[in-house]
């Protein structure tokens, strides 16, 4: 749909519903309507609606429109009157309205970017006159113009202005606090949780927007903890999750999520279903009945959020991930994005003579910046595993772990990330991965306290993690089929 189509939906939503709230939303998201509404008649009507609301309150009626156009050029009243009537007759769904507002922003951003690139090419090839009257030409002038124009276009696309007086914005802080307090009062977490109460509390209620890294040695449970986080937020909190996988095939991630769901408290299934037994077809008869029970619950329960698992190509870049995420968010905005894992990503454009750790550092910075401003500047937690180097594995186990010295590929990962969580064995594992004694530490927490140490127990076969406060060391229950049937 083009700009005119989205413009009609926005105007219909306001006029047909007489909703001041809808008009205020459109005004806040389209602060410079000339940039977004390319149809001149739609632009004029939108400005009239905004002007009337500012001066008189409410949404302009058909009679009020006639009064305001009484002294305008001949034909104006008929033109805009017919347009008003046609828009008032169309009922628009609220989701469709919000989508059209965001689409107008995106189309305007694309147009601004295209115009900037075209102008830069003209400066490079033949020279051009800038709005200030200056004549410019050549590579340096083209590059300077393009960088400035793109920065301006990005700033115009921001939900909030790039500057503001804090003393004038205290009401915004109060409103954000009230919203967070209301969430707590309703029993809903403010942040994106990992499903371990003691750890989530130490993180200030969970992960907030920005990059969160899970660092550990090989086969220590990094990806399994990401699966736990994805499952907990979708099933226990009803949130939407995007899970991008490069290291594993999406079918493997899907099996792990099913295995994790078999540990849902509603089933009383004890140790749950071993993902390896599901994969190889070695379930017992009772376990096959358990699998049917688990899958049917996932299939039919309407309280769960979505976990969209996306297979990314072998040579994956951050722009490819972010572009896919933004596209998929048009259907349902995710509350958590998992990238398993960023260490395998490649630079979108390799800089000549750049060292590997510099390239990896640039990838991490790009991912973190996107997570802070994703989905129309709302941001999202972006969770990813990260490998330690050889000395780091020993340091995690024995103490003395350093973010600067013990991160594989690039220490920039730890410097850039908002949160760094580390996993290591606290004792020897004698359970073959079914009751693994781990210690989890919050090595970095930009928005809260750090240095927390927690005893955690994991079952790698079901991607199940629990801290001591929730009975995490009691993972050896057996499955009771009669109890499950009663559920």
DOVO-208465 format. One record per residue (C-alpha): residue number from 0; x, y, z. Coordinates in steps of 0.001 Angstrom, whole numbers, plus 500000, padded with zeros to 6 digits. Example, Ala and Ser with C-alpha at 12.3 -4.5 7.8 and 13.67 -1.06 7.14 Angstrom:
residues 2
<num = 0&x = 512300&y = 495500&z = 507800>
<num = 1&x = 513670&y = 498940&z = 507140>
***
This chain:
residues 487
<num = 0&x = 500000&y = 500000&z = 500000>
<num = 1&x = 501308&y = 503481&z = 499128>
<num = 2&x = 501365&y = 506649&z = 501246>
<num = 3&x = 497912&y = 507738&z = 500060>
<num = 4&x = 496374&y = 504427&z = 501151>
<num = 5&x = 497934&y = 504596&z = 504604>
<num = 6&x = 496960&y = 508266&z = 504852>
<num = 7&x = 493300&y = 507381&z = 504235>
<num = 8&x = 493390&y = 504774&z = 507005>
<num = 9&x = 494876&y = 507238&z = 509498>
<num = 10&x = 492346&y = 509976&z = 508676>
<num = 11&x = 489426&y = 507515&z = 508707>
<num = 12&x = 490466&y = 506239&z = 512123>
<num = 13&x = 490383&y = 509749&z = 513563>
<num = 14&x = 487267&y = 511038&z = 511798>
<num = 15&x = 485073&y = 507923&z = 511996>
<num = 16&x = 485819&y = 507278&z = 515678>
<num = 17&x = 486027&y = 510974&z = 516736>
<num = 18&x = 488947&y = 509780&z = 518851>
<num = 19&x = 491183&y = 512508&z = 520259>
<num = 20&x = 493490&y = 509750&z = 521500>
<num = 21&x = 493975&y = 508482&z = 517936>
<num = 22&x = 494651&y = 512024&z = 516688>
<num = 23&x = 497178&y = 512628&z = 519468>
<num = 24&x = 498921&y = 509354&z = 518604>
<num = 25&x = 499117&y = 510307&z = 514919>
<num = 26&x = 500421&y = 513778&z = 515809>
<num = 27&x = 503108&y = 512368&z = 518096>
<num = 28&x = 504298&y = 509831&z = 515506>
<num = 29&x = 503999&y = 512170&z = 512487>
<num = 30&x = 505346&y = 515426&z = 513960>
<num = 31&x = 506118&y = 516941&z = 510544>
<num = 32&x = 503114&y = 515823&z = 508439>
<num = 33&x = 504563&y = 517276&z = 505228>
<num = 34&x = 507194&y = 514560&z = 505421>
<num = 35&x = 504718&y = 511704&z = 505743>
<num = 36&x = 501511&y = 512691&z = 503890>
<num = 37&x = 502377&y = 513122&z = 500219>
<num = 38&x = 498773&y = 513703&z = 499098>
<num = 39&x = 498219&y = 517506&z = 499431>
<num = 40&x = 494495&y = 517163&z = 500241>
<num = 41&x = 495147&y = 514601&z = 502978>
<num = 42&x = 497859&y = 516874&z = 504373>
<num = 43&x = 495529&y = 519876&z = 504473>
<num = 44&x = 492739&y = 517928&z = 506177>
<num = 45&x = 495145&y = 516469&z = 508739>
<num = 46&x = 496476&y = 519932&z = 509561>
<num = 47&x = 492915&y = 521224&z = 509946>
<num = 48&x = 492098&y = 518392&z = 512347>
<num = 49&x = 495206&y = 519146&z = 514403>
<num = 50&x = 494544&y = 522904&z = 514441>
<num = 51&x = 490927&y = 522428&z = 515484>
<num = 52&x = 491943&y = 520016&z = 518257>
<num = 53&x = 494538&y = 522458&z = 519584>
<num = 54&x = 492139&y = 525426&z = 519628>
<num = 55&x = 488757&y = 523857&z = 520392>
<num = 56&x = 489435&y = 520371&z = 521753>
<num = 57&x = 487956&y = 517222&z = 520267>
<num = 58&x = 487864&y = 516059&z = 516671>
<num = 59&x = 486470&y = 518433&z = 514045>
<num = 60&x = 482894&y = 517632&z = 513008>
<num = 61&x = 481464&y = 517953&z = 509510>
<num = 62&x = 479652&y = 521180&z = 510445>
<num = 63&x = 482805&y = 522612&z = 511996>
<num = 64&x = 484699&y = 521822&z = 508806>
<num = 65&x = 482122&y = 523890&z = 506850>
<num = 66&x = 482595&y = 526825&z = 509225>
<num = 67&x = 486373&y = 526752&z = 508848>
<num = 68&x = 486207&y = 526579&z = 505046>
<num = 69&x = 483493&y = 529190&z = 504582>
<num = 70&x = 485896&y = 531914&z = 503408>
<num = 71&x = 488265&y = 529624&z = 501509>
<num = 72&x = 488473&y = 529503&z = 497690>
<num = 73&x = 485401&y = 528276&z = 495823>
<num = 74&x = 485167&y = 524527&z = 495645>
<num = 75&x = 487151&y = 523914&z = 498844>
<num = 76&x = 484087&y = 523138&z = 500934>
<num = 77&x = 482739&y = 520657&z = 498398>
<num = 78&x = 486133&y = 518974&z = 497914>
<num = 79&x = 486962&y = 518548&z = 501582>
<num = 80&x = 483348&y = 517931&z = 502571>
<num = 81&x = 483091&y = 514971&z = 500223>
<num = 82&x = 486466&y = 513736&z = 501377>
<num = 83&x = 485412&y = 514029&z = 505044>
<num = 84&x = 482162&y = 512134&z = 504416>
<num = 85&x = 483964&y = 509320&z = 502599>
<num = 86&x = 486522&y = 508956&z = 505387>
<num = 87&x = 483850&y = 509059&z = 508115>
<num = 88&x = 482036&y = 506134&z = 506497>
<num = 89&x = 484996&y = 503738&z = 506825>
<num = 90&x = 485522&y = 501822&z = 510089>
<num = 91&x = 489193&y = 501030&z = 510715>
<num = 92&x = 490603&y = 498513&z = 513183>
<num = 93&x = 492957&y = 499965&z = 515787>
<num = 94&x = 495803&y = 497625&z = 514822>
<num = 95&x = 495425&y = 498650&z = 511177>
<num = 96&x = 495531&y = 502308&z = 512219>
<num = 97&x = 498764&y = 501917&z = 514190>
<num = 98&x = 500328&y = 499895&z = 511375>
<num = 99&x = 499530&y = 502639&z = 508838>
<num = 100&x = 501043&y = 505313&z = 511086>
<num = 101&x = 504262&y = 503299&z = 511350>
<num = 102&x = 504215&y = 502528&z = 507616>
<num = 103&x = 504007&y = 506245&z = 506827>
<num = 104&x = 507106&y = 506756&z = 508950>
<num = 105&x = 508967&y = 503919&z = 507259>
<num = 106&x = 508048&y = 505053&z = 503744>
<num = 107&x = 509162&y = 508597&z = 504578>
<num = 108&x = 512485&y = 507267&z = 505898>
<num = 109&x = 513019&y = 505281&z = 502714>
<num = 110&x = 512173&y = 508298&z = 500564>
<num = 111&x = 514537&y = 510540&z = 502530>
<num = 112&x = 517335&y = 508003&z = 502239>
<num = 113&x = 516775&y = 507603&z = 498489>
<num = 114&x = 516760&y = 511367&z = 497942>
<num = 115&x = 519955&y = 511750&z = 499958>
<num = 116&x = 521739&y = 509068&z = 497942>
<num = 117&x = 520550&y = 510554&z = 494619>
<num = 118&x = 521730&y = 514030&z = 495623>
<num = 119&x = 525101&y = 512668&z = 496758>
<num = 120&x = 525560&y = 510947&z = 493385>
<num = 121&x = 524736&y = 514197&z = 491603>
<num = 122&x = 527322&y = 516049&z = 493709>
<num = 123&x = 529887&y = 513341&z = 492983>
<num = 124&x = 529335&y = 513190&z = 489221>
<num = 125&x = 528462&y = 516712&z = 488101>
<num = 126&x = 528147&y = 518975&z = 491094>
<num = 127&x = 525004&y = 520506&z = 492571>
<num = 128&x = 523670&y = 523522&z = 494426>
<num = 129&x = 522723&y = 523018&z = 498067>
<num = 130&x = 519686&y = 524706&z = 499681>
<num = 131&x = 521986&y = 527345&z = 501201>
<num = 132&x = 523074&y = 528375&z = 497684>
<num = 133&x = 526574&y = 526888&z = 497815>
<num = 134&x = 527939&y = 524954&z = 494846>
<num = 135&x = 529606&y = 521656&z = 495760>
<num = 136&x = 531239&y = 518872&z = 493800>
<num = 137&x = 533519&y = 515895&z = 494274>
<num = 138&x = 533967&y = 512863&z = 496483>
<num = 139&x = 534581&y = 514669&z = 499782>
<num = 140&x = 531581&y = 516983&z = 499348>
<num = 141&x = 529319&y = 514080&z = 498331>
<num = 142&x = 530361&y = 512023&z = 501350>
<num = 143&x = 529878&y = 514955&z = 503757>
<num = 144&x = 526446&y = 515737&z = 502316>
<num = 145&x = 525329&y = 512100&z = 502468>
<num = 146&x = 526421&y = 511604&z = 506086>
<num = 147&x = 524698&y = 514817&z = 507172>
<num = 148&x = 521511&y = 514078&z = 505227>
<num = 149&x = 521234&y = 510531&z = 506573>
<num = 150&x = 521805&y = 511738&z = 510130>
<num = 151&x = 519068&y = 514344&z = 509680>
<num = 152&x = 516701&y = 511742&z = 508231>
<num = 153&x = 517371&y = 509391&z = 511143>
<num = 154&x = 516770&y = 512164&z = 513684>
<num = 155&x = 513476&y = 513086&z = 511983>
<num = 156&x = 512382&y = 509481&z = 512234>
<num = 157&x = 512928&y = 509276&z = 515988>
<num = 158&x = 509882&y = 508846&z = 518175>
<num = 159&x = 511307&y = 511369&z = 520609>
<num = 160&x = 513223&y = 514502&z = 519782>
<num = 161&x = 516988&y = 514288&z = 520015>
<num = 162&x = 517061&y = 516983&z = 522660>
<num = 163&x = 514881&y = 518136&z = 525532>
<num = 164&x = 514912&y = 519958&z = 528843>
<num = 165&x = 514740&y = 517432&z = 531669>
<num = 166&x = 513020&y = 519968&z = 533923>
<num = 167&x = 510170&y = 520096&z = 531402>
<num = 168&x = 509996&y = 516322&z = 531004>
<num = 169&x = 509513&y = 515199&z = 534604>
<num = 170&x = 505929&y = 514165&z = 533862>
<num = 171&x = 507260&y = 511596&z = 531393>
<num = 172&x = 509459&y = 510118&z = 534129>
<num = 173&x = 506512&y = 510013&z = 536521>
<num = 174&x = 504322&y = 508316&z = 533905>
<num = 175&x = 506994&y = 505679&z = 533222>
<num = 176&x = 507362&y = 505016&z = 536946>
<num = 177&x = 503589&y = 504717&z = 537384>
<num = 178&x = 503416&y = 502229&z = 534501>
<num = 179&x = 506215&y = 500113&z = 535992>
<num = 180&x = 504572&y = 500222&z = 539430>
<num = 181&x = 501229&y = 499149&z = 537944>
<num = 182&x = 502935&y = 496165&z = 536294>
<num = 183&x = 504430&y = 495100&z = 539602>
<num = 184&x = 501088&y = 495500&z = 541374>
<num = 185&x = 499441&y = 493250&z = 538782>
<num = 186&x = 502087&y = 490576&z = 539343>
<num = 187&x = 503632&y = 491055&z = 535900>
<num = 188&x = 507414&y = 491533&z = 535620>
<num = 189&x = 508761&y = 494834&z = 534364>
<num = 190&x = 511730&y = 493311&z = 532562>
<num = 191&x = 512233&y = 490222&z = 530417>
<num = 192&x = 512914&y = 487373&z = 532837>
<num = 193&x = 515039&y = 484247&z = 532614>
<num = 194&x = 512767&y = 482153&z = 534853>
<num = 195&x = 515076&y = 482051&z = 537901>
<num = 196&x = 513574&y = 484352&z = 540562>
<num = 197&x = 516770&y = 485125&z = 542451>
<num = 198&x = 518656&y = 485943&z = 539243>
<num = 199&x = 515780&y = 487986&z = 537792>
<num = 200&x = 515516&y = 489966&z = 541033>
<num = 201&x = 519243&y = 490713&z = 540918>
<num = 202&x = 518804&y = 492032&z = 537369>
<num = 203&x = 516254&y = 494548&z = 538609>
<num = 204&x = 513247&y = 492504&z = 537499>
<num = 205&x = 514778&y = 491109&z = 534338>
<num = 206&x = 516569&y = 492199&z = 531169>
<num = 207&x = 515836&y = 495605&z = 529684>
<num = 208&x = 516579&y = 496743&z = 526130>
<num = 209&x = 520102&y = 496342&z = 524859>
<num = 210&x = 522526&y = 493468&z = 524365>
<num = 211&x = 522648&y = 490719&z = 527022>
<num = 212&x = 525461&y = 488177&z = 526722>
<num = 213&x = 525613&y = 484720&z = 528283>
<num = 214&x = 529299&y = 483825&z = 528534>
<num = 215&x = 530619&y = 480350&z = 529319>
<num = 216&x = 532943&y = 477657&z = 528098>
<num = 217&x = 532130&y = 475004&z = 525528>
<num = 218&x = 528986&y = 472938&z = 526266>
<num = 219&x = 528333&y = 474788&z = 529538>
<num = 220&x = 524697&y = 475603&z = 528726>
<num = 221&x = 524821&y = 478982&z = 526981>
<num = 222&x = 522336&y = 478103&z = 524242>
<num = 223&x = 520229&y = 476072&z = 526665>
<num = 224&x = 519832&y = 479120&z = 528909>
<num = 225&x = 518714&y = 481116&z = 525854>
<num = 226&x = 516074&y = 478454&z = 525160>
<num = 227&x = 514960&y = 478670&z = 528784>
<num = 228&x = 514616&y = 482452&z = 528475>
<num = 229&x = 512663&y = 482195&z = 525226>
<num = 230&x = 510307&y = 479533&z = 526621>
<num = 231&x = 509740&y = 481306&z = 529946>
<num = 232&x = 508807&y = 484604&z = 528336>
<num = 233&x = 506478&y = 483058&z = 525760>
<num = 234&x = 504760&y = 480470&z = 527973>
<num = 235&x = 504884&y = 481873&z = 531497>
<num = 236&x = 504609&y = 485580&z = 530618>
<num = 237&x = 502640&y = 485481&z = 527338>
<num = 238&x = 505274&y = 487498&z = 525478>
<num = 239&x = 506475&y = 487176&z = 521881>
<num = 240&x = 509990&y = 485962&z = 521119>
<num = 241&x = 512114&y = 485924&z = 517973>
<num = 242&x = 514807&y = 483244&z = 518073>
<num = 243&x = 517462&y = 483522&z = 515340>
<num = 244&x = 519691&y = 480480&z = 515033>
<num = 245&x = 522920&y = 480133&z = 513087>
<num = 246&x = 524760&y = 477429&z = 515028>
<num = 247&x = 521872&y = 474942&z = 515152>
<num = 248&x = 519113&y = 474057&z = 512728>
<num = 249&x = 515728&y = 475517&z = 513609>
<num = 250&x = 514283&y = 471992&z = 514017>
<num = 251&x = 516771&y = 471369&z = 516829>
<num = 252&x = 515757&y = 474592&z = 518571>
<num = 253&x = 512110&y = 473629&z = 518150>
<num = 254&x = 512738&y = 470230&z = 519784>
<num = 255&x = 514503&y = 471916&z = 522705>
<num = 256&x = 511567&y = 474239&z = 523271>
<num = 257&x = 509193&y = 471247&z = 523272>
<num = 258&x = 511460&y = 469448&z = 525755>
<num = 259&x = 511548&y = 472539&z = 527970>
<num = 260&x = 507753&y = 472758&z = 527836>
<num = 261&x = 507552&y = 469211&z = 529184>
<num = 262&x = 508890&y = 470647&z = 532464>
<num = 263&x = 505925&y = 473039&z = 532791>
<num = 264&x = 504510&y = 472814&z = 536351>
<num = 265&x = 501026&y = 472055&z = 535001>
<num = 266&x = 502118&y = 468621&z = 533769>
<num = 267&x = 503850&y = 467263&z = 536893>
<num = 268&x = 506063&y = 465340&z = 534513>
<num = 269&x = 509150&y = 465157&z = 536738>
<num = 270&x = 512276&y = 464996&z = 534625>
<num = 271&x = 510378&y = 465796&z = 531442>
<num = 272&x = 511258&y = 464589&z = 527962>
<num = 273&x = 514881&y = 464193&z = 526923>
<num = 274&x = 515383&y = 466080&z = 523667>
<num = 275&x = 517813&y = 463412&z = 522422>
<num = 276&x = 515167&y = 460693&z = 522871>
<num = 277&x = 512603&y = 462785&z = 520977>
<num = 278&x = 515084&y = 463357&z = 518163>
<num = 279&x = 516064&y = 459691&z = 517861>
<num = 280&x = 512581&y = 458203&z = 518319>
<num = 281&x = 513493&y = 456339&z = 521528>
<num = 282&x = 510589&y = 457441&z = 523714>
<num = 283&x = 508820&y = 454819&z = 525771>
<num = 284&x = 505069&y = 454331&z = 525462>
<num = 285&x = 504444&y = 456479&z = 528527>
<num = 286&x = 506797&y = 459141&z = 527203>
<num = 287&x = 504994&y = 459160&z = 523865>
<num = 288&x = 501778&y = 459854&z = 525759>
<num = 289&x = 503626&y = 462653&z = 527561>
<num = 290&x = 504728&y = 464075&z = 524203>
<num = 291&x = 501137&y = 464129&z = 522933>
<num = 292&x = 500090&y = 465916&z = 526123>
<num = 293&x = 502829&y = 468540&z = 525764>
<num = 294&x = 502276&y = 469179&z = 522055>
<num = 295&x = 498524&y = 469454&z = 522460>
<num = 296&x = 498984&y = 472066&z = 525154>
<num = 297&x = 501321&y = 474107&z = 522961>
<num = 298&x = 498889&y = 473759&z = 520082>
<num = 299&x = 495729&y = 474784&z = 521904>
<num = 300&x = 496607&y = 477127&z = 524782>
<num = 301&x = 495723&y = 480713&z = 523866>
<num = 302&x = 497577&y = 482327&z = 526779>
<num = 303&x = 501046&y = 481693&z = 525332>
<num = 304&x = 503017&y = 484161&z = 523282>
<num = 305&x = 504772&y = 483214&z = 520050>
<num = 306&x = 508271&y = 481807&z = 519666>
<num = 307&x = 509247&y = 482378&z = 516051>
<num = 308&x = 512390&y = 480374&z = 515272>
<num = 309&x = 514255&y = 481759&z = 512254>
<num = 310&x = 517035&y = 479907&z = 510443>
<num = 311&x = 519700&y = 482381&z = 509377>
<num = 312&x = 522213&y = 481746&z = 506574>
<num = 313&x = 525715&y = 480542&z = 507321>
<num = 314&x = 527243&y = 483940&z = 506521>
<num = 315&x = 524845&y = 486022&z = 508583>
<num = 316&x = 525168&y = 489766&z = 509190>
<num = 317&x = 523515&y = 492031&z = 511757>
<num = 318&x = 521666&y = 494027&z = 509047>
<num = 319&x = 520203&y = 490752&z = 507740>
<num = 320&x = 518980&y = 489857&z = 511240>
<num = 321&x = 517605&y = 493305&z = 512040>
<num = 322&x = 515874&y = 493599&z = 508674>
<num = 323&x = 514200&y = 490219&z = 509163>
<num = 324&x = 513204&y = 491145&z = 512720>
<num = 325&x = 511685&y = 494478&z = 511700>
<num = 326&x = 509743&y = 492768&z = 508928>
<num = 327&x = 508383&y = 490033&z = 511206>
<num = 328&x = 507499&y = 492588&z = 513886>
<num = 329&x = 504748&y = 493972&z = 511653>
<num = 330&x = 502679&y = 490952&z = 512623>
<num = 331&x = 503641&y = 490787&z = 516296>
<num = 332&x = 506292&y = 492898&z = 518006>
<num = 333&x = 508738&y = 490676&z = 519926>
<num = 334&x = 509528&y = 491367&z = 523580>
<num = 335&x = 512774&y = 489379&z = 523369>
<num = 336&x = 515144&y = 488597&z = 520507>
<num = 337&x = 517686&y = 485772&z = 520742>
<num = 338&x = 520659&y = 485500&z = 518365>
<num = 339&x = 522366&y = 482127&z = 518719>
<num = 340&x = 524945&y = 483369&z = 518284>
<num = 341&x = 526628&y = 486690&z = 517419>
<num = 342&x = 530127&y = 485224&z = 517498>
<num = 343&x = 529354&y = 483461&z = 514199>
<num = 344&x = 528138&y = 486636&z = 512460>
<num = 345&x = 530117&y = 488380&z = 509758>
<num = 346&x = 530622&y = 492061&z = 509066>
<num = 347&x = 528236&y = 493553&z = 506516>
<num = 348&x = 531223&y = 495172&z = 504823>
<num = 349&x = 534683&y = 493937&z = 505697>
<num = 350&x = 537142&y = 496784&z = 506250>
<num = 351&x = 540474&y = 496174&z = 504602>
<num = 352&x = 543260&y = 495272&z = 507040>
<num = 353&x = 540823&y = 495084&z = 509974>
<num = 354&x = 541774&y = 492429&z = 512511>
<num = 355&x = 539314&y = 489747&z = 513548>
<num = 356&x = 538714&y = 491184&z = 517008>
<num = 357&x = 538061&y = 494638&z = 515519>
<num = 358&x = 535553&y = 493190&z = 513061>
<num = 359&x = 533826&y = 491237&z = 515838>
<num = 360&x = 533739&y = 494366&z = 518001>
<num = 361&x = 531986&y = 496272&z = 515227>
<num = 362&x = 529386&y = 493508&z = 514902>
<num = 363&x = 528649&y = 493647&z = 518625>
<num = 364&x = 528327&y = 497442&z = 518638>
<num = 365&x = 525924&y = 497356&z = 515690>
<num = 366&x = 523784&y = 494694&z = 517371>
<num = 367&x = 523672&y = 496623&z = 520657>
<num = 368&x = 522712&y = 499908&z = 518964>
<num = 369&x = 519889&y = 498167&z = 517124>
<num = 370&x = 518606&y = 496544&z = 520325>
<num = 371&x = 518449&y = 499962&z = 522010>
<num = 372&x = 516389&y = 501579&z = 519225>
<num = 373&x = 514568&y = 498667&z = 517552>
<num = 374&x = 510896&y = 498723&z = 516620>
<num = 375&x = 510329&y = 502480&z = 516420>
<num = 376&x = 512754&y = 503298&z = 519245>
<num = 377&x = 510998&y = 501046&z = 521763>
<num = 378&x = 514049&y = 498817&z = 521967>
<num = 379&x = 514239&y = 495148&z = 522926>
<num = 380&x = 516558&y = 492845&z = 524891>
<num = 381&x = 518852&y = 491011&z = 522465>
<num = 382&x = 520248&y = 487870&z = 524098>
<num = 383&x = 523203&y = 485945&z = 522706>
<num = 384&x = 525685&y = 483297&z = 523909>
<num = 385&x = 529399&y = 484095&z = 523903>
<num = 386&x = 532419&y = 481870&z = 524256>
<num = 387&x = 535261&y = 482397&z = 526729>
<num = 388&x = 538850&y = 481871&z = 525713>
<num = 389&x = 540846&y = 478987&z = 527208>
<num = 390&x = 542012&y = 480932&z = 530254>
<num = 391&x = 538484&y = 482233&z = 530775>
<num = 392&x = 537089&y = 478731&z = 531298>
<num = 393&x = 539523&y = 478202&z = 534163>
<num = 394&x = 538881&y = 481672&z = 535573>
<num = 395&x = 535117&y = 481131&z = 535614>
<num = 396&x = 535544&y = 477932&z = 537580>
<num = 397&x = 538179&y = 479127&z = 540019>
<num = 398&x = 537388&y = 482841&z = 540264>
<num = 399&x = 539177&y = 485870&z = 538870>
<num = 400&x = 537205&y = 486097&z = 535611>
<num = 401&x = 537984&y = 489299&z = 533691>
<num = 402&x = 535720&y = 490817&z = 531044>
<num = 403&x = 538745&y = 492388&z = 529355>
<num = 404&x = 540978&y = 489313&z = 529327>
<num = 405&x = 538791&y = 486237&z = 529098>
<num = 406&x = 536259&y = 486871&z = 526312>
<num = 407&x = 536931&y = 484990&z = 523074>
<num = 408&x = 537179&y = 486888&z = 519759>
<num = 409&x = 536704&y = 490360&z = 521223>
<num = 410&x = 536595&y = 491914&z = 524685>
<num = 411&x = 534402&y = 494575&z = 523033>
<num = 412&x = 531505&y = 492179&z = 523554>
<num = 413&x = 531693&y = 492719&z = 527308>
<num = 414&x = 532381&y = 496456&z = 527052>
<num = 415&x = 529388&y = 497030&z = 524770>
<num = 416&x = 526790&y = 494717&z = 526295>
<num = 417&x = 524296&y = 496035&z = 528831>
<num = 418&x = 524324&y = 492738&z = 530757>
<num = 419&x = 526901&y = 489947&z = 530966>
<num = 420&x = 525905&y = 486702&z = 532684>
<num = 421&x = 528524&y = 483996&z = 533237>
<num = 422&x = 528007&y = 480258&z = 533739>
<num = 423&x = 530495&y = 477760&z = 535186>
<num = 424&x = 530499&y = 474407&z = 536995>
<num = 425&x = 530520&y = 474806&z = 540777>
<num = 426&x = 531108&y = 471081&z = 541382>
<num = 427&x = 531823&y = 468009&z = 539325>
<num = 428&x = 528815&y = 466862&z = 537309>
<num = 429&x = 528008&y = 463212&z = 538020>
<num = 430&x = 524495&y = 463312&z = 536539>
<num = 431&x = 525335&y = 463018&z = 532828>
<num = 432&x = 523876&y = 466483&z = 532260>
<num = 433&x = 520550&y = 465887&z = 534026>
<num = 434&x = 521357&y = 467610&z = 537340>
<num = 435&x = 524306&y = 469889&z = 536624>
<num = 436&x = 525587&y = 472038&z = 539517>
<num = 437&x = 526361&y = 475486&z = 538111>
<num = 438&x = 527267&y = 478859&z = 539476>
<num = 439&x = 525816&y = 481862&z = 537700>
<num = 440&x = 527322&y = 485314&z = 538132>
<num = 441&x = 526178&y = 488730&z = 536967>
<num = 442&x = 529482&y = 490102&z = 535695>
<num = 443&x = 527973&y = 493294&z = 534306>
<num = 444&x = 524633&y = 495017&z = 534734>
<num = 445&x = 524616&y = 498518&z = 533301>
<num = 446&x = 521233&y = 499468&z = 534794>
<num = 447&x = 521613&y = 497881&z = 538215>
<num = 448&x = 523736&y = 495996&z = 540699>
<num = 449&x = 526354&y = 493535&z = 539526>
<num = 450&x = 528514&y = 490928&z = 541181>
<num = 451&x = 525657&y = 488642&z = 542233>
<num = 452&x = 526597&y = 484962&z = 542594>
<num = 453&x = 523939&y = 482254&z = 542442>
<num = 454&x = 523906&y = 478490&z = 542768>
<num = 455&x = 521959&y = 477175&z = 539789>
<num = 456&x = 521059&y = 473651&z = 538730>
<num = 457&x = 520509&y = 472740&z = 535093>
<num = 458&x = 519069&y = 469838&z = 533151>
<num = 459&x = 520614&y = 470100&z = 529695>
<num = 460&x = 518277&y = 467437&z = 528278>
<num = 461&x = 515289&y = 469757&z = 528771>
<num = 462&x = 517023&y = 473180&z = 528810>
<num = 463&x = 515741&y = 473584&z = 532378>
<num = 464&x = 517464&y = 476008&z = 534780>
<num = 465&x = 516440&y = 476718&z = 538373>
<num = 466&x = 518083&y = 478576&z = 541227>
<num = 467&x = 518293&y = 477227&z = 544769>
<num = 468&x = 515390&y = 479409&z = 545927>
<num = 469&x = 512992&y = 477530&z = 543640>
<num = 470&x = 514204&y = 474050&z = 544516>
<num = 471&x = 516698&y = 473860&z = 541692>
<num = 472&x = 518608&y = 470901&z = 543146>
<num = 473&x = 515557&y = 468658&z = 543150>
<num = 474&x = 515519&y = 467540&z = 539523>
<num = 475&x = 515344&y = 463805&z = 539988>
<num = 476&x = 511580&y = 463286&z = 540180>
<num = 477&x = 509962&y = 460535&z = 538132>
<num = 478&x = 507033&y = 460866&z = 535778>
<num = 479&x = 503636&y = 459930&z = 537178>
<num = 480&x = 501341&y = 459138&z = 534238>
<num = 481&x = 498190&y = 459025&z = 536400>
<num = 482&x = 498968&y = 462477&z = 537760>
<num = 483&x = 499560&y = 463767&z = 534236>
<num = 484&x = 496278&y = 462318&z = 533011>
<num = 485&x = 494494&y = 463989&z = 535900>
<num = 486&x = 495944&y = 467303&z = 534839>
***
